[in-house]
């Protein structure tokens, strides 16, 4: 039986300096940094990315890129939307410079007055350009499901179908918000061939609270079952523990999920 190759990462808090976080994640035993290129402390236009790259290389951590959730990429104004996509390109440039082979971005639903076909077309147009930009730099772009689950799988499926080079970042916690059950199987049954990265945190089923896996008293994920689902769909890649709050909970989460994976059949 092959040894599992699943790797676990942690995401920087973009409000705090990057250097101490890189050092902390390495000491905790993580495999990679999920580098979210966000303002205010990790925006793409800083002038000290060369220093940060040296620190990351010295730490031994790998890197996956991530981008800000605040960019209005689905704005109905063409000029506003184009500026947002251009900022995404700048973030992809940083991800490439830092050594990432994958850079992820958010799916943000368009305004309700925008017809479905027009909303999908906005994404397809922007993503064709962004995926080509990433491909030229050795970076694959992946889109993340949001915690707003009503009618979300249909547009994501359509977008991924129409943008062949686009990957999927599946956020397991997002798939547990305001749903009758975890949506992991729903997404992966349709889109497993596009899955390139996973985010994991827990919640009570009501809001995207980024709790440690296994923490909610009720409404939370069956964490071992989620990892079995990933295994059943032949996913053994990178998983970011997107746990917010005190760093001790991030460390505890890493130990917990490593134990689960080590005991999978």
Secondary structure, 3 states (H helix, E strand, C coil): CCCCCCEEEEECCCCCCHHHHHHHHHHHCCCEEEEEECCCCCCCCCCCHHHHHHHHHHHCCEEEEEECCCCCCCCCCHHHHHHHHHHHHHHHHHHHHHCCCEEEEECCCCCCCCCHHHHHHHHHHHHHHHHHHHHHCCCEEEEECCCCCCCHHHHHHHHHHHCCCCEEEEECCHHHCCCCCCCHHHHHHHHHHHEEEEEECECCCCCCCCECCCCCCCCCCCHHHHHHHHHHCCCCCEEEECCCCCHHHHHHHHHHHHHHHHCCC
